[in-house]
Amino acid sequence: MAKGRKRIVLKPTYRVVNIVANADLQLDLDLYGLARMSHEVDYEPEQFPGAIFKVHEPKAALLLFKNGKIICTGTRTTANVRRAIEQAIELIKKYRASVKQKS
Protein backbone atom coordinates (compact mmCIF):
# COMPACT_ATOMS: atom_id res chain seq x y z
CA MET A 1 0.00 0.00 0.00
CA ALA A 2 1.29 3.45 -0.90
CA LYS A 3 2.44 5.64 1.93
CA GLY A 4 -0.19 8.05 3.21
CA ARG A 5 -3.20 6.12 1.86
CA LYS A 6 -5.76 4.66 4.20
CA ARG A 7 -6.92 1.11 3.77
CA ILE A 8 -10.58 1.01 2.82
CA VAL A 9 -12.70 -1.87 4.07
CA LEU A 10 -15.96 -2.36 2.19
CA LYS A 11 -18.85 -3.97 4.02
CA PRO A 12 -21.79 -4.05 1.61
CA THR A 13 -25.29 -4.92 2.68
CA TYR A 14 -27.48 -7.15 0.51
CA ARG A 15 -31.19 -7.36 -0.10
CA VAL A 16 -32.94 -9.64 -2.57
CA VAL A 17 -35.43 -7.57 -4.56
CA ASN A 18 -36.06 -9.75 -7.61
CA ILE A 19 -35.58 -13.41 -8.42
CA VAL A 20 -35.71 -14.66 -12.00
CA ALA A 21 -36.37 -18.38 -12.38
CA ASN A 22 -37.26 -20.70 -15.21
CA ALA A 23 -39.25 -23.90 -15.44
CA ASP A 24 -40.00 -26.41 -18.19
CA LEU A 25 -43.41 -28.10 -18.25
CA GLN A 26 -42.28 -30.37 -21.10
CA LEU A 27 -45.51 -29.94 -23.05
CA ASP A 28 -46.81 -27.56 -25.70
CA LEU A 29 -49.09 -24.74 -24.59
CA ASP A 30 -52.00 -23.13 -26.44
CA LEU A 31 -51.25 -19.51 -25.62
CA TYR A 32 -54.25 -18.20 -27.54
CA GLY A 33 -56.56 -20.47 -25.57
CA LEU A 34 -55.03 -19.54 -22.23
CA ALA A 35 -55.39 -15.84 -23.05
CA ARG A 36 -59.06 -16.32 -24.01
CA MET A 37 -59.72 -18.28 -20.82
CA SER A 38 -58.13 -15.87 -18.35
CA HIS A 39 -58.08 -12.07 -18.24
CA GLU A 40 -54.77 -12.37 -16.33
CA VAL A 41 -53.01 -13.74 -19.42
CA ASP A 42 -52.00 -11.29 -22.14
CA TYR A 43 -50.85 -12.71 -25.47
CA GLU A 44 -49.93 -10.54 -28.44
CA PRO A 45 -47.63 -12.65 -30.66
CA GLU A 46 -46.99 -9.74 -33.03
CA GLN A 47 -45.22 -7.93 -30.19
CA PHE A 48 -43.73 -10.80 -28.14
CA PRO A 49 -43.67 -14.59 -28.66
CA GLY A 50 -44.73 -15.40 -25.11
CA ALA A 51 -47.88 -14.87 -23.08
CA ILE A 52 -47.63 -12.76 -19.93
CA PHE A 53 -49.42 -14.19 -16.90
CA LYS A 54 -49.69 -11.71 -14.04
CA VAL A 55 -49.99 -13.31 -10.61
CA HIS A 56 -51.26 -11.09 -7.81
CA GLU A 57 -50.39 -13.19 -4.75
CA PRO A 58 -47.47 -13.55 -4.62
CA LYS A 59 -46.82 -10.65 -6.93
CA ALA A 60 -45.05 -12.03 -9.99
CA ALA A 61 -45.03 -11.98 -13.77
CA LEU A 62 -44.66 -15.23 -15.67
CA LEU A 63 -43.74 -15.50 -19.31
CA LEU A 64 -45.35 -18.58 -20.82
CA PHE A 65 -43.98 -19.92 -24.09
CA LYS A 66 -45.56 -22.31 -26.59
CA ASN A 67 -42.86 -24.94 -25.95
CA GLY A 68 -43.87 -25.16 -22.25
CA LYS A 69 -41.06 -23.07 -20.85
CA ILE A 70 -41.86 -20.52 -18.13
CA ILE A 71 -39.84 -17.58 -16.87
CA CYS A 72 -40.91 -16.21 -13.50
CA THR A 73 -39.80 -12.77 -12.36
CA GLY A 74 -40.65 -10.30 -9.65
CA THR A 75 -40.65 -12.50 -6.56
CA ARG A 76 -38.33 -12.14 -3.59
CA THR A 77 -38.18 -15.73 -2.36
CA THR A 78 -37.89 -19.16 -3.94
CA ALA A 79 -41.06 -20.19 -2.08
CA ASN A 80 -42.94 -17.44 -3.91
CA VAL A 81 -41.45 -18.60 -7.23
CA ARG A 82 -42.92 -22.05 -6.56
CA ARG A 83 -46.30 -20.58 -5.56
CA ALA A 84 -46.47 -18.45 -8.72
CA ILE A 85 -45.53 -21.34 -11.01
CA GLU A 86 -48.09 -23.56 -9.26
CA GLN A 87 -50.77 -20.98 -10.12
CA ALA A 88 -49.73 -21.15 -13.78
CA ILE A 89 -49.92 -24.95 -13.65
CA GLU A 90 -53.43 -24.78 -12.16
CA LEU A 91 -54.53 -22.40 -14.93
CA ILE A 92 -53.10 -24.73 -17.57
CA LYS A 93 -54.82 -27.75 -15.99
CA LYS A 94 -58.18 -25.91 -16.01
CA TYR A 95 -57.71 -24.97 -19.66
CA ARG A 96 -56.75 -28.52 -20.69
CA ALA A 97 -59.75 -29.93 -18.78
CA SER A 98 -62.12 -27.47 -20.52
CA VAL A 99 -60.71 -28.44 -23.93
CA LYS A 100 -61.24 -32.15 -23.19
CA GLN A 101 -64.85 -31.51 -22.14
CA LYS A 102 -65.56 -29.77 -25.47
CA SER A 103 -64.14 -32.70 -27.46
C-alpha positions as CSV (number, residue, x, y, z in Angstrom):
1,M,0.0,0.0,0.0
2,A,1.3,3.5,-0.9
3,K,2.4,5.6,1.9
4,G,-0.2,8.1,3.2
5,R,-3.2,6.1,1.9
6,K,-5.8,4.7,4.2
7,R,-6.9,1.1,3.8
8,I,-10.6,1.0,2.8
9,V,-12.7,-1.9,4.1
10,L,-16.0,-2.4,2.2
11,K,-18.9,-4.0,4.0
12,P,-21.8,-4.0,1.6
13,T,-25.3,-4.9,2.7
14,Y,-27.5,-7.1,0.5
15,R,-31.2,-7.4,-0.1
16,V,-32.9,-9.6,-2.6
17,V,-35.4,-7.6,-4.6
18,N,-36.1,-9.7,-7.6
19,I,-35.6,-13.4,-8.4
20,V,-35.7,-14.7,-12.0
21,A,-36.4,-18.4,-12.4
22,N,-37.3,-20.7,-15.2
23,A,-39.3,-23.9,-15.4
24,D,-40.0,-26.4,-18.2
25,L,-43.4,-28.1,-18.2
26,Q,-42.3,-30.4,-21.1
27,L,-45.5,-29.9,-23.0
28,D,-46.8,-27.6,-25.7
29,L,-49.1,-24.7,-24.6
30,D,-52.0,-23.1,-26.4
31,L,-51.2,-19.5,-25.6
32,Y,-54.3,-18.2,-27.5
33,G,-56.6,-20.5,-25.6
34,L,-55.0,-19.5,-22.2
35,A,-55.4,-15.8,-23.1
36,R,-59.1,-16.3,-24.0
37,M,-59.7,-18.3,-20.8
38,S,-58.1,-15.9,-18.3
39,H,-58.1,-12.1,-18.2
40,E,-54.8,-12.4,-16.3
41,V,-53.0,-13.7,-19.4
42,D,-52.0,-11.3,-22.1
43,Y,-50.9,-12.7,-25.5
44,E,-49.9,-10.5,-28.4
45,P,-47.6,-12.7,-30.7
46,E,-47.0,-9.7,-33.0
47,Q,-45.2,-7.9,-30.2
48,F,-43.7,-10.8,-28.1
49,P,-43.7,-14.6,-28.7
50,G,-44.7,-15.4,-25.1
51,A,-47.9,-14.9,-23.1
52,I,-47.6,-12.8,-19.9
53,F,-49.4,-14.2,-16.9
54,K,-49.7,-11.7,-14.0
55,V,-50.0,-13.3,-10.6
56,H,-51.3,-11.1,-7.8
57,E,-50.4,-13.2,-4.8
58,P,-47.5,-13.6,-4.6
59,K,-46.8,-10.6,-6.9
60,A,-45.1,-12.0,-10.0
61,A,-45.0,-12.0,-13.8
62,L,-44.7,-15.2,-15.7
63,L,-43.7,-15.5,-19.3
64,L,-45.3,-18.6,-20.8
65,F,-44.0,-19.9,-24.1
66,K,-45.6,-22.3,-26.6
67,N,-42.9,-24.9,-25.9
68,G,-43.9,-25.2,-22.2
69,K,-41.1,-23.1,-20.8
70,I,-41.9,-20.5,-18.1
71,I,-39.8,-17.6,-16.9
72,C,-40.9,-16.2,-13.5
73,T,-39.8,-12.8,-12.4
74,G,-40.6,-10.3,-9.6
75,T,-40.6,-12.5,-6.6
76,R,-38.3,-12.1,-3.6
77,T,-38.2,-15.7,-2.4
78,T,-37.9,-19.2,-3.9
79,A,-41.1,-20.2,-2.1
80,N,-42.9,-17.4,-3.9
81,V,-41.5,-18.6,-7.2
82,R,-42.9,-22.0,-6.6
83,R,-46.3,-20.6,-5.6
84,A,-46.5,-18.4,-8.7
85,I,-45.5,-21.3,-11.0
86,E,-48.1,-23.6,-9.3
87,Q,-50.8,-21.0,-10.1
88,A,-49.7,-21.2,-13.8
89,I,-49.9,-25.0,-13.6
90,E,-53.4,-24.8,-12.2
91,L,-54.5,-22.4,-14.9
92,I,-53.1,-24.7,-17.6
93,K,-54.8,-27.8,-16.0
94,K,-58.2,-25.9,-16.0
95,Y,-57.7,-25.0,-19.7
96,R,-56.7,-28.5,-20.7
97,A,-59.8,-29.9,-18.8
98,S,-62.1,-27.5,-20.5
99,V,-60.7,-28.4,-23.9
100,K,-61.2,-32.2,-23.2
101,Q,-64.9,-31.5,-22.1
102,K,-65.6,-29.8,-25.5
103,S,-64.1,-32.7,-27.5
